[in-house]
């Protein structure tokens, strides 16, 4: 299976944690905002960043669907799912 650079980076970051983690905790680390908070919603830089964030959401779904991560603590309305890397995920990292 070939993973995208975003999928690999997200999987790597999850694998480096010692406790279950929300995948979304890493989204702003992988693609930090490159605009001032005061820019309008339709600002091109903000729109491009939102698309990158959506790509990370798609990457997180791909990791889960391919059993590279598994949910240890399901979302409970106060926090998202917390995941760990599976053996298959570790193998995918090489």
Phi, psi and omega in degrees: 000133178259126179257147176289168179297323178293317179298316179296316181295316179296315178298318179299314182295319178297319183294337182275356179272151180264348180231159176305145188220152172281127181302325182295344177300338184261352185301316182284342175283316181292314179231084179291153177299139180243035182212161177285144181301337184276355181293149181295161181302328183268010177300135182302322179294319178295316180299319179295319179295318178300319178297321176296320178296319177296323176298323178290326174297316178297321179297320180295322177295319178299316179300318180291314182298328181268012178057033176271340171225156174226151181282123178265320179230108180298154177305147184230016181092339177252339179211158179283177174305142172252132187236164170228158176283139177273174175299321177297323178295317178296320178297322180295332178282346176090000000 
